[in-house]
Structures are given as C-alpha cells and as structure tokens.
Amino acid sequence: MSRPLALLILLLGSLPSVAVMAAESAPATPQLGALDVAQPDGWDKEVALQPAPDLNPDPNILEVNIEAKIADVEIKPGMIVKAWTYNGLLPGPYLKAKVGDRLIVHFKNSLPEATTIHWHGVRVPNNMDGTPNMSQAPVEPGGEFLYDFILRDAGTYWYHPHMDSPAQVGWGLYAPIVVEDPGDPKEFGDDLVLMISDMSIDDKGVLQPKDNGGAFGDLFGREGSILLVNGKVMPRLKVRSGKQQRWRIINAARSRYWSFAMRNNMFTRIGGDNGLMERSEKLPRLTITPAERLDVVYTPALAPGSVSTLRWLPVDRGYGTAYARNSEDIMTIETVADTPVKPAVIPEKLREIKPIDLSKVVEHTLELTIKLERGIVEMGINGIPYWQAKPLVAHIGEKHIWTLVNNSPFDHPFHLHGYFFQVQDDKRIPEWKDTVNVPVNSKVRIAIDFDERPGMWMYHCHILDHAEVGMMGHLHVEPAE
Ligand SMILES: [Cu+2]
C-alpha cells in the first residue's frame, strides 16, 4: 500500500477505509441480476435461424410449407454453395412449438431425387416416421406428402431425409425443431439453437460427390472440409458478462464428433436428446456425437469488451480419427462492454426420470459389426447388413434391455426410431435419450418400454455412411400377444 493511501486511511478511520480499499482492488459487485437485463442488441444476428411462417391462426397448431430444393447459400462472405436445402435455408426452417402442439407440414420435393423427412427423436405415429418403403412411400421428384402429428414431449429435435442420407444430409438437408415447455425456469436464459455440421466442398464452394473417398469414406465416415455453426463459417455471437443463454446444440454432421471448450468457462448441462435430465451438471468441455443434442446453460464469464472463441476439439472415435484435423475456432464470442450482471442460479434438481420397470424384461444383444472384403466395406448388426436382416420383434407392453456391443475399430452412435430409452449406467445422470455413443471395445445397455405405437421402426448407426453400408436394422412392434 502506498504511504499517502495508508495515511488517508488513518485519517478517515476504519469504516471509510474499507470503501477506499474496495475501489482500488476489486471490480464492483454486479448491481443487476441476469434476469433484470436483456441480451445485447443484435446478440444473435449472425446465428439466429429463420422460422417457417405459421399458416395457421390456431395458437396450438404450427402449420408450415417445407420444400426441399437446391439453392444458393452463403456460408461465409463471398462463398456461395449450391446446397440441398429446405426452403432455400441452411439449416432449414426452425420449427418452434410448445409441448402438446400439433405440427402440420405440407412437404414438396423439388430435388432431382426421391426423399422423405424423418423427425429425429419425435415420438410420431409410425406412418409419420419418414422411413421409405416402411412408414411411407418415397416422395418422388415433384411429389408431395403431408406430415401431421402432435409434439408430445418437450425437447430439442431435428429433421432430415431418411433416403440416401449421407449425401442428402451432407449436402445440407437438416433443420431444428424445438418443443418448449412453458413451465421451464427463466433462469435457463434466452434460447439459442446451435446446429453444428460440416460440409465437403472444394475451395470454390463446389459440393463433393457422394462417393467422395470411396470405400475408405464409407469406413471412416465422411467428414466435411469446413465446419459450420448454423450454416456459417465462424459466425459472431454477442454476450454480456453474467447474462445466461440456453444453447440447444444439435449435431447434424454425417460422421463428425464435436467437442467444445471455451477459455475460463464451465457449461451447465441441463438436458439432452429428449428434454431435461434429472439434475444439472457443470462441465468444462462438451462432447456430442452425430444426431445427439445437448441442452446447456452458457454463463459468459469473460471481462466486458473482450473477444474469445468457441473451439472445436478433435475427438478420438477410433482408428486415428483424432489426428484427422487440428482443433479449430468455430464461433467468435464477443463480450460487450456493458457492466457484468450476477448470473441466475440454475437449479440442481430439474425433473424426475422414473426408471423403466425391469422386473420382467426381454433381452437382446446387438453387435455393431464391420466386414472388409476385397476392398468393399460391409457393415451390419450381428454380422448382417440391413438388406438381409429379419426384423427384431417387440410386443406392446414389453420392456426390453438391448446390449449394444462394439468390438469394431470405430465408435458408433446408435439411434432408435420411435421410442426413447434409458442408458443403464450408474455414472450417468438419468435422462431420456434416442441416440447413444457406443465406444470402441465397449458394451452399452439401454432399456426401452414398448408402450404404444406398433409398426415397423428402424435402428442404426448415425454415422450415416455406416448406416448406408449396412449398420441398420428393423424392429417390428406388434400388438400384445
Ligand atoms: Cu457407425
């Protein structure tokens, strides 16, 4: 302490001295709480996704037109890609509704090949699931289809084609659906959907053909040359120190696993695939495999006026994949100059997830397999590619445990259509999921309650190249015996 300051304190006595010290050594305690202020002006201007216009005046019905078509999209200033899109947008139109709403989609296919829409994670009736030649006929070029169902569960979902999917999804056909629960605490912050993906283009922005990389591409799973956040290279997000945002992250990449970190930051994860999990957890790093979702509260903690980045980090999903690319910045985070605010308190207990009753279960083992013969890659479930496999059978009312086994050299993100499941692992916080990573040399056990909605469903690896070369199966859910 300087001599004049010490003298001043002596002169002023003990009480004012505290004020003098505080002014010198520590920043002012925030006067306002996170709920007292709005996000900075234009905070999400570069990343906000466009909603589809709602054609229906009923507040409980979201009715939209969706057209699949090739369109020019600008992924970074001056770089235009002729992408495969919904309504000319990348990602496609953002569908946002509240739990219990009805969704009506007038779908038109203006692409040069047949397609369908699969509503990933949404518990739809079987005839709305978008699996070609099972739940519906393919929608041929020029054809139309009406999707119409109730959004029964709050959560973060997405939609994409279920035909020629490594190509169609890879060229840009993907979009988010958020089903909100109006009862969610305001403390979670303002919603921001971050749909992450990658795209294989050359340096002029021309999309690469679907067989890019040949059999090696099938085996490895095709990863794009550029990383995209909401269809853009390195967009900018504005934040205010302490003012929370609820990031709903969706991995729409064909094969790429994403891991994120940010300097001096912890994320609070509150949910995943199918709504909130049982308790929140603080994490320094987030990892999300293809088709999974993460629901996280991001609390900006950097000093006002600073600029930072969100960084993609390589993930080891087997066979040298972690060395395929160095870590890379994917979004600029600009902390505006406004005074910091005090972050809201995120509750620890979020929801009750009742465990599925496993007193009487049917057990199945599904091994995720890879065969390499004469330069051809064939994948399967228990050694059988989907085009030769017989459907697995379940009956309404049955509870199943499926043991997913992976002795192959790659991780596989396993997705089940139509039903949520519970991963049997005491180390995980309970939550409902529809996609789970099965790491190399591991077993993952999932519990499923086939409580309703009979029909032919699918399950597959969500590395879309793996599914396409066989790692997919059918499941016939039949009336109770
Ligand atoms: Cu796979």
Boltz pocket constraint, residues with backbone or C-beta under 6 A from the ligand:
constraints:
  - pocket:
      binder: B
      contacts: [[A, 410], [A, 411], [A, 412], [A, 413], [A, 461], [A, 462], [A, 463], [A, 466], [A, 467], [A, 471]]
      max_distance: 6.0
